């Protein structure tokens, strides 16, 4: 069996380090105490509230949602596309690179990020 070349060894090492860095940053994005390993199996509680002057709602959906696992979130009646990650955290089309513990937290973060702008339906 031949030994890997120096270039191959450097490539493997760089790839491994990059993977570890991404894994570390993904874990760091979830605030302490919000990571719940059992959350992926729980159905989130529905809510309907006004947050910063915007009506945010959620409820189990009829399953037509793309990645929300049959769970819908709306801001002022417009669907906010959400996705549940394998670790039980949630992301949205507005905050795609930031994870949240609950759909309510995702909706509130989207309202803050929108800064009063309307949520535009995705085609």
Secondary structure, DSSP 8 states (H G I E B T S, - for coil): -----HHHHHHHHHHHHHHHHHHHHHHHTS-TT---TTGGGS----EEEEETTEEEEEEE--S-SSSSSSEEEEETTEEE-EEE-TTS-EEESSSTTS-BSSHHHHHHHHHHHHTT-------
